[in-house]
Each structure stands twice: as C-alpha cells, then as structure tokens.
Amino acid sequence: MRRSKATVKGNLKSIADTHIDGQAAALIDNIGDNQVDYRFFIGFKLLLNDRELSAKGVWHDIMLGIQDFLHEFNEKYTGDFMVMNNSEVDRFRKVARFLADKVSRRFKIRPLIKDDFGYLLEHLYGMSGQDYEDYQYHLPRQKNEQDTVIKKYDLIKPTRSLIEQKQRYLIITHGFTESYVTYMALSDIVGELDFPGSEIFYFQQQQFDFPIDTSLNVEIVTNKKALTKVRNKKKELKDLDNHAYESNNETTRGVADALDSVDDLEAELDQTKDAMYKISYVIRVSGKSYDEMKKRADQVLDFYDSLNIKLVRPFGDMLGLHSEFMPASKRYMNDYIQYVTSDFIASLGFGATQALGEREGIYVGYNVDTGRNVFIKPDLAAQGLKGTVTNALSAAFLGSLGGGKSFSNNLLVYYAVLYGAQALILDPKSERTDWAKNLDFMQDDINIVNLTSEEANRGLLDPYIILSNPKDSESLAVDTLTFLTGISSRDAERFPTLRKAIRNVTLDPQPGLLKVITELRREGTPIANNIADHIESFTDYDFAALLFSDGSTRRSIALDRKINIIQIADLVLPDADKTQDEYITAEMLSVAMLMIISTFAIDFIHADRSQFKIVDLDEAWAFLNVAQGKALSMKLIREGRSMNAGVYLVTQNANDLLDEKMKNNIGMKFAFRSTDINEIKNTLTFFGLDAEDESNQHRLRSLDNGECLFQDIWGHVGVLHFDYIFEHLYKAFDTRPPAQITGGE
C-alpha cells in the first residue's frame, strides 16, 4: 500500500491516501500483515570446458589451484576476507550468460543479483515481514587488477540468527522474531501422478494460506546409465522372485508389482532414449509457535498424501536439511533419493503461478483462486514495458445484466480519478445522478450534465455546436444524417445531394442541422425534397431538440472537472440483439446522440496529454452495432492511445468486439457471468481462450456476482473478485433498483 500511495497524483491525493489507509486496514484484518507470494529460483552447476587442453592452460590451472589454496588458508587462519580470481569469475560469467540465453527461450527468467541471494538467506534464517521488492543487501567489494576481495562478515551477514536444534524442528531467532521451522523429505511415491492435472507447485499455492518453501535437487542420469540401473534393479527383483520359487513360497505382491513397473520403465527408456533424474525433494514449513508449525506441517502431509506422495520428518537431521536450502548447496543426505522420469518433473508445475495485475496501484479486489490481492495501473500499458502483450489503454467490461459489470466499471473509474486521472462518462440510463450527493467529500470535482428536452438545451448536441472544428462538425453531420436517413455513400443520387447541402451549411456563418433542411428545400429537386422531408420527420420528437439547431445556440458543455458525467434523459436504447433495420425512430435518434457524444469525447482526450484520461462508454453495444458508431469508437480508441487516454467499453455482447482491429486495441478485459452459450464462446474467443473447452465455459457460467474473468496487460488470465470495502462506495455505485421493504410485526 505504501508503494500504491507513491503512484497517486493530482489534487485528490489526500482523499486517495485516506482510501488506501482504509483498504490497508481492512486487508490486514482479513489476511494479516503480509501477503503470501511465491517465486521460483533455479540454479545450474556450471562446468568450465571452454578451453582446449594445452601446456599453457594446464600451467594456468595449476597456478589457480595454488592461489585458491593460499586464499583458503588465509581465509581460515589469518584473515577475514574472501578472494576471487577475476579471470575465473569472467569464465563462469560467460558460461552463465550462454546458459541463461538457452533457458530463456523456453522460460521467462532473469539472472539473480546480490539482493536476491541476501533475501533468500535472511528468509531461511528467520526474517519475516520484509517486502521482497524493497529488500537491499549491502555487499561492498574491492576489485583489483587480478582479483576481487569481499569481507567475509559482509558475505555471511544475512545468516545472522540464533538456531536451536530440536529432534524434529528448529527454533530460529532473528532479531526480535522467533520462528519454529520443520523440514519434510519425500520418502516414497506410491502412485502415478496425472500429467497434466497434478501440478503440485501450482496447486499448493491455492491450497495453503501460509508460505511453503520447497527445495528440489536434481541430477541428470543419462539414458545409458539409467538403463544400467534399471536392469540391475530388475536382476535383484528376479533373484527375489527365484528365491521365493525355490523356497516353495509365493512371490509377494510388492515384488511382482515392482517387476511390472521395472519392465515398463525399461521399455520406455529403451524406446524414447530419455534420461532419468535423481532427485531429493525437501519441504520447509514455519510458524510463529510450535502449535502453528505442527498444524501447518500436518496440512502439508495430508495434501501430499492425497497425491500418493509420502513425506517424512527425519529425526535429528533438521539442521542438515536446513543447509540444503542454501543456494548452490549440496545434497545433505542420500537416504531419500528418488529416481524419476521427466513426467514427474513436469507434473510438479515448476514456474506455474497465477499472477494478475500489478505489484502496486489501485487495489480492486483479489484473485479468487489464490486469494492474492490484485492491483491495477490503468495508464501503465502505454509505457511499453518489457513483457506486456499490449500497449492499449482501453478496456472492455462484458456480461449480462446483474453480474456486477456496471458496478465494477464505476469502481475502477472512480479510483483511477482519485489516483490522478480525469474521466468523461457517458451515462445513457441516468444511473449516476446521485454521485455528487453520495460522494459529497469530492462533490466539487464532479460535473453532471443532464441533457433534457427543455428549450434551454436546444441544439446542445448539434454537431455544429458541440464540436469546435468546422471540418469535424461537417464529418459528424454527414455520419449523423446518413445514419438517420439510411442513405449509403454508394447511393449515387441521394448521397451527393445530401453531401452538397451539408457542405453549404458548413460555409454558413452560423451553421446548424436545421439549416440542412433549408438547403435541401432550396435545391428544389424531388430527391432533395424527399430527403428534407425525411430529416424533418425526426425533428418532431421532444428530445430531438437536442440534436437540431438553427445555429444560434452558443452554449457549450464544459468538461473541466475530474469526473464529468453526461446524461441524456428520455433515451430509448434498442435491445442488444436488434438489427439496425429494426430500430424505431426514437431508437435511431438515441443511438445518433450517443454517436455524437462519443465524437465529442475526442476533443476531451486531446486535452492535456500528460494527464491520463478515461472515456467511459456505458451501454456501448448501442452504437457498436451500427457501422458509423463502430468507426467512431475505433477512432476514439486509436487516438486515445497516443493521447494518454483509455476508452472503457461497457457492453453486453462480446461479438461487438471480435473485429480484429477492435480486439487488438483493447488492453484489459473484464468478463462477468453469462448464461448464453454463444455469448460465452464469443467471450472466450475475445480472451484468446479455447471457446470449446467445457471447463472454460463452466467457469464463465458459474461466476458469482462481482466476479469476472480478467485479462491484464501482461496476458495473464484469472478470476477477479471486485472488493469495494467501503459501504459508501457500494451505495454510490450500486445500480440495482431499491428492494421493497416487506413484513411487519
């Protein structure tokens, strides 16, 4: 939360800080002071074979050996310094770089730095409550011409603690913190692990609400050596079988099963030529008290037992197993070695995790599967960070009615404004009328423009009035009137006539849409009169007065507040599944007004480029269903990306967004519960997931209220539960109708 505060900008910082403090207090009550985070570290033993054998090379190695002996002697008996030969370090660094390049083709990795090693060591020696990102390990060193010198005290400093060894656990005192730690080793694998489907590392993140450390020491056994070991084992089992036969006894079931397994393994190794792996698998569990540690250890034992894996807590070996967790340490004991194939290594799920969102920013909720907090930085995508799969700032909120789509959209926009953004919200259903009252602590920063059919508002949405650039006004007038009249640009007779009339109105000193009718009448041809009659038929509706003016209106809509809400009363929006040909007149006018306001939003995003802006289009499906509306939306989205603005599309139908141009320009995606199978498949396709996978379909269908399938700018997908925390936000953003109060005494 401290890092989140650092991202807040603007004049609402004090309000944002208050909200962050409240969120932090609520989260501490729910999950404690710290959140469990899992990371994977992988180490390789480097072998230097980059030089050809020569007399010079042999002499160099002899000299290095003598120097190493002298250095070790000095370190042990006469000095407090660790000395490393620079040429040897460079050789190892070269091999390490080559290996990292090779591994990075298959895994997303980064090389460890001194801070990583320091954190690992201090964590193992009892440190708790330290944020990984904020940890720093001070390791001064002196680099000379031939070698590098490090003080031994600085090197072992992360291991400062008092360790008391008991029979099956350790008591580690680090500073003023005391922790109880036990170690469990993998003893037997008594059944087959399904692969895929039993990724232990991944599922234990979801299973436990406490941290678990796992050490996996792996040695590769080549196929030839593996076959030799398997065949030797096969001979031992056959000897047991023959001995039982000669003694007139039956072979035990265990020996028979082992023979079958060995035969299968021998055939597999002989056919695939794969290697085997010699592993030791140790788990570390800690607690603040003995009882807590014991309870957690029992949970881990039960979890692994359900996977047909047996763990043991060796008697008197805790300190040795503790040392096995040190980076680059050797295997402590060979009593619990297992020989496994690559299937077992893969089934562990190494590297598998479920990350959502950012490390800091706006707290919006938690990952339903892992319980981890989810933070969002709405303006981050445009920074072009390495690893992101999109640089689009726009977002989509999908789902049927009642799933929490509008509430979650309101919550994210509100917090984005607190963190420094400016928002323009198109509210065609007038659901945000009470925001200024319910959010009274920031009512001076909320501007609600309620466009009614009153005479004072006549012409406010006329393209020639609402836009300042005459060329843009002319283009919007063409789009509006062609949409209302159904005249296509391919109509060789009617379109040029309408286009000419609009051009003449643009040249007028006081242009307005009503003057288009006058220009058509002046033309006097049957086609012009027909178009004029058609346009005039729309002006009879009460709220059409907003759209048509004679050019005398000079009052503009101001968008100078942090939150600007435009509401149009009496709009009649068409159903999402209606085609344009089925729209009634009121619906045509309503969609045309939405198109005009969305075009007006282009002026809004062209304001201060240094400030992140949000254009929130509620009920976006209403104008995404028509060609003009979709074209305007695409223009808004494309220009928004360069102007540091995101367009938030709230729609019921994912099919509106499946056009590749639209899809590729949307960054974050939020999909709420849906029950229609076609809509579910469209949504999964929009997310880039397998639309035919029944588990994916069931997951989307079974989401609870406030839960959504979320895809962040890194491409991660998971189920997010929006957490409003504060009751005043729930009251302000809840769009449900008030419940009837029934009953009595």
N, C-alpha and C positions, 0 to 999 in steps of 0.2 A: 504494500500500500504506500510505503514511503516513495518507492520509485514511481508509482502512479501519480502521486502529488507533483513530482517533478515534471510531468508531461502536461500539466494544466497551464493554460494561457488565458489571457483576456481579463475583463473586468468582473467576471463571475467567479474568480479564483477562490474567494473566501467561502462562497456557497458550495463550490465543488469540494473544497477541503473539508467542510463540515460533513458533506455526504460521505466522503471517503473515510473519515473517522468513524462515522456511524456504521458503514459497511464493515470496517475492520473489527469493531466491537462485536457485531453480530456474527461474523465468521469465527472469531475467537471462541465465542460461546458454543458454536456448532462443531468446530473441528479442532479447536485448540490453538495454541500459539503458532504452530508450524504446520505446513502442508507437506505431505509425503510426495517426494519427487524421485523418479527412477532414472538412472543414467547407466549406460553400458560402456565399459572400458575393455579394450582388447590389447594384449601385448604379444609380441613375437620375439623369439630368441634369434638374434642376428648372428649369422655366420659370415666371417670375412674370408672370401675366396676370390677377391678381385685382382690379385697379383699373381703373375706367373712365378714358378719356382726358379730362383736364381741365387748365386752366391751372395750377391748384394742384398737380396731380400732376406736370405737366411741370417746374414750378419745383422741386418736391421732388427729382425725379430729377437735375436739374442740380446742385443743392446736394450731393446724394450723390456725384455724379461728381467735383465739386471736392474734397470731403472725401477720397474714395478716392485722388485724385491726390496730395493733401498727405500722406496716410498712407503711400502707397507711396514718396514722395520721402523722408519722414522715416525709413522703414524702411531704405531703400537707402543713404542718405548720412549720416544724422545719428543714427540710433537703433537700438536692439536690441529693439524692441517691435513686435508685430503688433496692429493696432487694428481692431475690427469694430464697425459701427454696430448698435445693439440693435434698432432698428426693422426693419432689413433682415434680421437674424437671425430675428426673430419672423415675418416674412413667409415666409421659407424654411421655418421650422419648421412653420408652418401648412400649407403645400403638402406637406411631407414627411409630416405626420400623415395628411392626406387620402389620399395615395398608399399609405401603409402599410395603412390600413384597406381600401383597394381590393384590394391584393395579398393581404392576409391571408385573404380569402375563398376563395382557391384554394391558397395555400401557408401552411404553418406557419412564420412568421417572427418575428423580434424586431428592434427597432432596435439598431444598433451603438452602443457607448459608447466613451469615450476609451481604455479598456483594450483593446478590440478593435483599434482603429487602431494603438495602440502595439505590440501583439503582432505584427500583420501587418508593420509596418515593420521591427521588430527581426528578425523571422524572415527577411525578404527580405535583410536586411543581415548575415546570418550567425549569428544567435542559434540555439542548439540546446540540447536538454535541459531547456527550460523548460516546466513544465506550464501549459497554457492556462488552466485554472481558477484557478491560483494567481498568474497574472501581474497586476501592477498598474502602471499608467502614471501617474506623478505629474505633473499638469499644472495648476499654480496659475494663477489668473487673477483679475483685478481688474475687477469690474463696476461701472461708474459709471452716472450717470443716463442718458447718451446712448450710451455705447459700452462695449465690453469690451476690456481690454488683456491681452495674453499676451506673456511674454518669448519672443523668437524662439529662444533657446537651448533652452528647455523644449520648444518645438514641434518642433525638429529633433533632439532628443536621441536618439530611437530609431534614427536613421540613423548613429550614431557607429561607424565602422569604416574600415578601410583597404582600398581596392579597387584591384587591379592588373588592367588590361585586357590580355588576350592576343587573338590573332586570332579564336579560336572559343570562348573561355571567359573567365571572370573568376576571380581569386583574391581572396576576401574574408576579411579577418582581423578577427574580432570578439572583443575581449578577448584571451584566450589560445587561441582556437579559429580554425583556418584551414579554409576550405572552398573547393572548386572547383565552379564553377557554370557551366552552359551553357544556352543558350536555343535552342529549335527552333520555327520558324514553319511553319504549314500552308501548303503550296505549291500542291497540286493535289488534287482529289477525282476519282479516275479510275473510280469505280464507284458503284453505288447502295448505300445503306445500308438494310438491312431495318428496318422500324419497325412494331410493336415487335420487339425482339430483339437490337438492337445498341447498347444504351445505354453509350456509351464511358466516361463519368464513373463509372458504376457498376461496369462490368467491370474497369476498370483498378485499382480498389480491391482486387479479388480477385487480379489478375494479378501485382502487384508487391508485394514486401515492403519497399520503400523509398518515401519520400514523393515525390509529384509535384505541382507547382504548375501550374495552368492559368489563363491569362488569356484571357477571351473578350470582345472589344469588339464590341458590336452597335449598328448604326444601322438604323432602320426606313426602308425605301424604300416610299413609298405605291404603291398599285396603279397609279395613272396614270403615275407616274414609272418604275415597274418595266416597264410595258408599253412605254413610250417607249424605254428602254434595250434591251429585248429586241428590239424591232422594228429599232432602229438596228443592233444586232448581226446581225440577220437580213439586213439590207441589205448589210453588209460581207461576210458569207459568200456571199451570192448574187453579189456583184461578183467574188469569188474564183472562184466556180463558172463565171460567164460568161466571165471572163478565160481560164480553162483551156479552155473550149469554143472560144473564138475563136482560141486558140493551137494548136488541134488536139491538146490534151493531155487526159488523163482527170483528172477531179476526184479529189483524194486522198481516201482513206478517212476521214481525220480531219475534213476539211471536210464530207463527206457525213454523218457521224455527228453533227457539231455542228449541221448544218442540221436533222436529225431532232429533236435534243434541243431546239433553239430553237423549232421548230414545236409540240412537245408542251408546252413551258413557256408559250408564248404562249397556247395554247388553255386551259391550266389557269388562268392568271391572268385571262384574259378571262371565263372561266366562273365561277370562285369569287370573284373580286374581292378576293382576298387580297393582302397586302403581300409584299414580299421583304425580305431582310435583308442588309445589308452588314456582313460580319464580318471580324475579324482574330483568329487563334487562335494563341496562343503558349504553349509548354510550357517549364517551368523544371525542371531536374534538377541535383541537387548531390551531392557526395561528399566524403569526408574526404581523398581523394587524387585525383590526375589519373586514375589507372587505374580507380579505383572509379567516378568520374564518367563516364568514357568507356564503361565496361561497362554502366552503367545507361542511358546515352543510347542505346546500340546496342539494348538490350532494348526501349526505348520506340519507337524507329524501326521495329523488327520488328513490334511489336504493332500500330502504326498502319498499317503496310504490309499486314498481313493483312486490314485493314478497307478496303483500296483508298484509303487516305489517305497522301499523300506529305508528309513533313516535311523541312525543310532547316535547316542551321545557318549563318545568314548570316555572311559574312566581315566582321569589323570592326564589326559592329552590336550587339555584346553589351551594351554599356552603355546604348544606346538602348532595346533590348528590356527590359533590367532596369528602366528607368524606367517602362515601360508597365504594370508590375505594381503601381505605386503606386496607392492608392485615389484616384479622381477624375482620374487622369492621362489625357492624350490619346493617340491612336494615334501610335506613333513613325514608322512608315513605311507607305506605301501600295502597296509592291511585292507584298505577299502578301494582298491583299484578295480575298475570295470573296463572290459573290452567291448566296444560298441561300434556299430556301423554309422555311416553318415546320416541315416534316417533318424537316429536318436539325437544327434547334434542338431539337426534341422528342427526336430519336434520340440526342442527347448524354446524355440522362438527368440533366439538371440537378436537383439536390436528391435524387437517388436514392442511398440508402445503406442499410445493413443494421445497425441498432443493436439490440442485445439487452441486457436487464438495465439495471443502473445504472452510475454512474460510480465508485462505491466500494461497499464492503460485503463480503459473503462471496464470495471467489473460488471458483467452482465448475467452471470449465473455459473453453473457448474456442469461438468461432464457427467452425464447420467451413469455411464459405465464405470468410470474410475473415481468419481467424486472430486476430481481436481477442479479448482477454480478456473474460470475462463475469462480472459481479459481481451479486449478488442481496441485497436487503434485505427479508427476509420480512415485516417489520412495516410497510413503507412504504405499502402500498395504503390503509390506514385513515386516512392523513393527509390524504386528499382533495386531492392535488397537482394543479395545472392540467396538463392533457394526459393524465392517466391515464384509461383506459377502464373501470376498475373500482375499487371500494373494498373488495373482498372479500379477506380474508386467507387463505382456504382455497386448497388446491392439489390437483391430481389427477395421479397417476402411472399411465399406461396402458401396456399392452403385453403380449405373450405371454411365456411362460416363457423365461428365458435371455437376454433382451435387455439386462439391466442395470437393470431397474426398481427392484428392492429395494435394490440396492447404492447407486444414486444417491439414493434416498429416505433411506437411512440416513446417507449423507454429508451431505446438506443439513440433516437434523435435528441431527446431531452438531455441525456448525459453527454452526447457529443457537443451540444451547445454549452453545457457547463464547463467542458474541457477546452473551450475556445472557438468552437465553430459558429457559423451563422446559418439559420435554416429558413427555407421557404416551404411551407406546407400547403398543398392543395387539398382542401377538405370538402369534397362534393356532398357529403352527408351531414355536414354541420355537427360533427361529434365532438369538436374541441372548443365549443362556445364558452365553457366554464373554466378553461385553463387559467385565465388571468385571476379568477376568483380562487380556484383550488391551489394555485401556485402563487399565492399572494406575496411571498417573500421575493419574487422576481417579476411582479406584475408590470413594472416599468420597462422591462425588457421584452414584453410580449405585445405584439401588434396583431389584432384580429380585424380583418377587413371583411365585413358582412355585406355582400353584394345582393341587395334586394331589388325588387321591381319598382321601387319608388322613383318618382320623377327626378329626384336629385342625383340618382345614379345612372341616368340615361346615357348610353354611349360609352360607359367606362371600359367596356370590353371590345369596343370597335378597334379593329387592327390599326386604323389610322390615329387613334387616340392613345392606345396603351403602349405602342412602340414609338421610339424616338427617331429611328432611321426610316426615311420615306421608302427606301428600296425594300427593307424588311417588311414594312407595312404593306407594300404592294404584293409581295410574295405571299404573305399571310392572308390578305384579302382574296387572292386567287385560290389558295387552298381552301379557305372557308366557304366561298361561294360555289366552287366546283363540288365540294363535299355535300352541301345542302341541296344543290340542284341536280346532282348526279351527272354533271357534264364531264366527259372524259377529254383529256388533251388530244385524243385521237379522233374526236368529233370535228370533222373538217369545216362544218358550218357554224355550229353554236359556240365552240370554244374560242375561235378568233374574234367573234362578236363580243363575247363577254370580256375577253382579254383586252380588247380595244377600249371598252367602256371603263374598265378598271384603270388602264393607263391614263386616260383623260382625267379621271378623278384624282389620281396621284399628282398630276400637274396643277390641280386646283389649289389656290392659296389656303383654303380651309376644307381639306378632304374628309369624307365620311362615307360609310357604306350606303346610306340612303341616297347619296348622290349617284351611285352606280345605277340605280333605277332611273333617275332623271336622265342620265347619259344614254341609257338604252332607249328610253322614250324618244329622246332627241334623234336617235338613229332612224327610228320610224319604220324599219322593215318588219315584216311579220315575225321573223326569227327573233329580232331584238325585243319586240313587244311581248312575245311569248316568254322569253327569259325574264323580262321585267315583271310580268305577272307572277311568274314562279317565285322570284325573290320576294316580291311584295307580299305573297301569301304567308311568308314566315313572320312578317313584322306584326301580325295581329296578336300574337301571344304576349301575355303580360311580361314575362321575364325576357322576351326578345328585345325589349327596350334597352337592355344592357349591351346588345350586340350592334344595334343600328343607331347611328347618329347622323346629324346633318353637318357635322364638322365644327359646331360651335362649342362643344364640350372641351374644356381645357383643364379639368381636374384629373390629376394622375394618381396612381396608387403608390404610396410611399412604402419602401421596404428597408427602413433604416434601423429596425430593432434586431435583437438577437434571434427571436423567434417571430416569424411573420406567417400568419395563417390567413389564407384566402378562402372564404366560404361563399357559396352561391346558393341562395335559397331557391326552393321550388324546382331544383333539377330533377329530371326524370331519367335515370340511367337505365339503359337496356340490360336485360339478363345476359350473363356471360356467354350463354350458348346461342344467342340470337345472331343471325347474319345481318349485314348492313341493309339488305333488301327488305328485311322485316321490321326495321325501325319505324316507329310512328314519328310524327312531326316533332313532338316535344322531346323525344329521344334524340332526334337529329340535332336539334338546337342545343341540347345539353352536351352532347359529345363535341360539337363545334366550339362551345365555350371552354371545355376542358383543353381542347387543342390550342386555343388562343392563349390561355393562361400558361400552358407549358411552353409556348413560344416566348411569352413574356419572361419566363424564367431564364431564358438565355441572356437577357440583359442583366439579370441578377447575378449569374455566375461570372459575368465579365467585370464584376466589381474588383475589389482588392484581391489580387492574385496570391498575395502572401497569406491570406486567411482561408482556411478550409471552409467550404460551403456545402450545404446539403439541400437538394431539391427533392422533396418528398411527394411523390405522386400516389395518393391513395386512390383505390379503385382504378388502377392503371389499365386494367383489361378493357375498360370502356372505350378508350381511344387507341389501344394497341390492336384492336380488332379491325380498324379501318386503315387503309394504306397511308392516308395523309398523317394520321396520328402516329403510326409506327415510324414514318420518315422523320417526323418532328422529334420523337423520342430518341432516335438514333443520333440525330444532330445534337441534341442536348447532352447525350451520353458522351459522344466523341469530343465535343468542345469542352465538356466538364473535366475530362481527364487532363487536358492541357492547362485548364484554368483553376486547378486545385479544387474541384467540386465533384461531389458524388451525387448521382441520381438514384433514389431509393424507390423501386417499383413495387407497389403492393397490389398483388393480383391473385385471382383465384385459379387461373388457368396457366399451367406451365407451358402449354403448347404455344402461347403467345411469344415465348422467349426462346423457342427452339431454333429460330433462324440463326445460322452460324455467326452472322455479323453481330446480332444482338447478344448471343450467348457468349461470344469471346470478349465482349466489352463489359461483362458483369463480373465483379470480383467476389464478394461474399454472397453466399446463398443460404437462405433460411426456408426450410420446407416444413410446414405444420401438418397435422393429421389430415388424411384424405381417405375416403372410403370407395371412391370410384376407381376401378381397376385401370381404366385408360389413363386417368389423370395421374395415378400412382406411377404407371410406366413412363409417362411423359416426364414426370418429376425426376425419376431415377436416371433417365436419359440426359436430362438437363444437368444433373450432378456428375455425369460421366460414369455412372454405376451400371451394373448388369440389370437391365429392366426386367428380365425374365427370371431372375433369381427369386425364389419364393421367400427366402428369409429376408431379403431386402424389402419385398412387398409387404410382408407381415410387419416388419419394423416400422415402416411408414404408416401403416394402417392402425397400429396399436399405440401410437404416441398419445400421451396424456395431454391435457390442457397445459399450455405453457411450455411444452417440449417441442423441439424441432430438430430435423436433420440439418446440420450446419456444416458448410464447407468454407474454410478460411482461405486466406490469400496464399497459404503455403500448399494448398491442395489437400489438407487433412480433412477427413470427414468423420463426424461423430454425432451423438445425440446430446444436444444442449438443452438444459432446463433454465429458462429465464427466471432470475431471482430478483424481485423488486425490493425486498427487505422492508422498505418504508411504507407504512399504511397510506400516507398522504399521496404517494405516487400511485398506489393501487386505486385510490379513489379518483384521482385526476385522469388516469389513462384507461380505466375500465369502460368499455364501450357496450356492455350488456345493458338491456333495459332493466329498470329497477324492479326488484321482486315484490310481489304482492304480499302484504303482511296479513296473515290469516290466523284464526284461532281465538281463544279467549279463556276466561277462567272456567 
